[in-house]
Every structure is written in C-alpha cells, then in structure tokens.
Amino acid sequence: MAVFFAVFFTLYGLLNFYLFLSGWRAIPHDGPFRAVYAALFLLCSLSFFAGRVLERRRASAFSVLLVHTGSYWFGAILYLLMAAVAIDILRGANALLPFFPRAIMRDPGGAGLVTLACVIAATAAVLAAGHLNALNVRVREIDVIARGKQGAGGPALRIVAASDIHLGTIIGERRLRALVERINALTPDVVLFPGDIVDEDLAPVIRGNLGETLRGIRAPRGVFAVTGNHEFIGGAGPACEYLTAHGITMLRDSAVRIEGGVTIVGREDRSAAAFGGVRRKSLDDLMAGVDTSFPVILMDHQPFGLREAVGKGIDLQLSGHTHHGQLWPLNFITKRVYEVSWGEKEIGGTRFYVSCGVGTWGPPVRTGNRPEILLIRLQASEDLSSQTPGARNAVS
C-alpha cells in the first residue's frame, strides 16, 4: 500500500506541475491573472485530499464540496493534459518550420490567453456531458444456456448484476436509491454484486445510512457479493461486516447453492495479498465441493487469468473492475491490459462477462461508455448441442 500511494502521489504531483506550467506561461506577466490562476489551480489540485482529511475529522458540506471539486479535477487532468501535450507539439513543430498564422505571432500573449480559455471551456463541456452520461444507466440483457446441466425446469433464472458501484461521498443515497429501484423493476430472482460496492472509505456509507437503502433490494433467492480491490484498500473486514449486516451475503472464497440448484462461487479479490495480507484460495480448492452437474456462476472482481475458470464446470464468470477505462481514451489502455475489457467472450464452454460497471471511481464522469447493470436469464439444458445466445441489445 505504501508503494502504491508513493507512486500515485509522485505521478499526481508531476502531472499537476506540468499542467500548472503550461497554463502559467500562457498568462501575461503583468496583470492580476497569474495570482488568480495560481490560487485556483492550487485549490483544484489539493481539494480532494483536503476534503478527505476534513471528512475523517468531521464531515460537513464544505468537506463534501472539496471532495466533489477534487473528483472532477481528476477527470479534468486527463483532458487538460491531452490539450497541453498537443499544444507543446504544435509549438515545437512551429519552431522548426513556422506555420502559425501571423495574427498569433504578432500577439502571442493574447493568443495564449484565448487558447487557455478555449481549453478550459472545452474541458468543462466534456466533463459536464460525461457527468450526464454517468447518470444514464442502461440495462444489458444476456441469455445464458448452461449446456449439459440439470435444472429445476420452468422459467429461466433472472439474475441482476451490478458491479463497481463505489458507494461513498460521490455516489450516495440518491444514486443508490435510483439503482435499487431500477434493480427491483427488473424483478430479479437473485442479485449479484461482483465487487467494489463501496469506495475506499466506509465512513460516508455509514453516515449516509446507505445500508438501509440496500435492504430495499427485493430478490427472493438472495443478494450475493464478492470483494473488490476498493473494499481492501479501505479495509475489507469492516466493509464486509457492514454489508452483511444489511442483507448482503458476502462470498469470500466460498460458494452457496441457491434454490433451483444453481451454485454461486465467490472469489476473494486478487488484491487481498497486497492490501489485506492474506492469499486467496485457488479456484481448484473453491470448486472441490461444488456440484457441477447443475449451473455454476463464478464472481471474480478483476478479470485476469480468465482461462483458469475453463474446464472446471463453470458456466458463467462475472467480473468488473475495468470500468472499460471510464474516460476516453483510457479504454484503449484497458483493452491492452485485459483480455476482455468490457463485454462477453466464450472460452472452452465457459461464458465470461466483464461489466463496465454502474458507478464511477474518481470523477463522477463517463466519456468512454455508458454505465450498465445486467439482466441475465440463465437456463439449464441437458442437451450439449444447445447454442448459447449472445447478449441482447441494451435497453434504457
């Protein structure tokens, strides 16, 4: 954890220093604008951390405002950085082979101010649009046939899954209540949360009494969840105790068989060793007592090593974690890191679905994709030749 935070704060500091200098040189030396710019930049870059410190001592409207401001700043950094790098490349190219219009060359100070204002306005517009998009949750419907498996017969099992909610200061009671209402409207038999239900800090969840809102989920066969890396960053023990006390069954390297014979297997997050000092069980150990003649669903928050689940009788693995980058163009990075950054894939008879998540981490902004919850219809079929339909189109 110490190494993680050391790397994070070093990179954060360097990026902010580069952005500060990029804006600083665009402002004329004479005049009051530089002082105002420096004050606003310092406020934005430090507000998240100042708000978190104040929250831990005594939460207030001011601390919440600081956290929100800093969260948006995390998103702004990406787009300001892209603009700053592009401008520096153009300036360097112009120094080698001049091509800037004469109007710019005659008044470089004025051109710099106009450019800075345009970059800030464009970044603000992108963040505003991304915030509206982050509130626009869609439902993605998936039909899964567990081939060669026994079942209770009758209608397909209706499963609603929502990953990466990140409950806390940013995503609070109003957003959670809307999510619970959306889940209940889908009339699920069972609800699954594949990790990162809470953000790093449990205190805002407790203060907002968000557990009582979670109790409002109606799922006759249960609500089940696994840990994600954020539960471990903030302390998996207290987070799991709180969620368990409010009606959620935490599957921490354990399995449960629900009515109808379906088994849900939950793996501890792979960050357990780094942040919790414990090593999670192997998948072989977890599957040792599972009756694979009936459908099996595995929840594993981080979608690494997908092929580990193949050949073990697992019909569907649900993961999250990636957010599919959350902010464009970070999705191109997550596509390189993960075999599946978002969406589904079948390997050796096992279906995998990696959700881009319903919440956000850091800025409450999505510019790379829309948030989603999943409606999965699971049907057993003893016919090995049965074909598994793909994901249906998302509905609003």
NORHUNOR-V298904 format. One record per run of one state. SS is the DSSP state (@ for helix, = for strand, . for the rest). FROM is the first residue (numbers start at 1). LEN is the number of residues. If there is no record, write none. Layout:
ss: (SS | SS)
from: (FROM | FROM)
len: (LEN | LEN)
This chain:
ss: (. | @ | . | @ | . | @ | . | @ | . | @ | . | = | . | = | . | = | . | = | . | = | . | @ | . | = | . | = | . | @ | . | @ | . | = | . | @ | . | @ | . | = | . | = | . | = | . | @ | . | @ | . | = | . | = | . | @ | . | = | . | @ | . | @ | . | = | . | = | . | = | . | = | . | = | .)
from: (1 | 2 | 25 | 33 | 58 | 61 | 97 | 102 | 107 | 108 | 135 | 138 | 148 | 150 | 151 | 157 | 162 | 167 | 168 | 171 | 172 | 173 | 186 | 190 | 194 | 198 | 199 | 203 | 208 | 210 | 215 | 223 | 226 | 229 | 235 | 236 | 246 | 249 | 251 | 254 | 258 | 263 | 267 | 272 | 277 | 283 | 288 | 294 | 295 | 296 | 303 | 306 | 310 | 316 | 321 | 323 | 326 | 331 | 338 | 343 | 348 | 350 | 355 | 372 | 382 | 391 | 392 | 395 | 396)
len: (1 | 23 | 8 | 25 | 3 | 36 | 5 | 5 | 1 | 27 | 3 | 10 | 2 | 1 | 6 | 5 | 5 | 1 | 3 | 1 | 1 | 13 | 4 | 4 | 4 | 1 | 4 | 5 | 2 | 5 | 8 | 3 | 3 | 6 | 1 | 10 | 3 | 2 | 3 | 4 | 5 | 4 | 5 | 5 | 6 | 5 | 6 | 1 | 1 | 7 | 3 | 4 | 6 | 5 | 2 | 3 | 5 | 7 | 5 | 5 | 2 | 5 | 17 | 10 | 9 | 1 | 3 | 1 | 1)
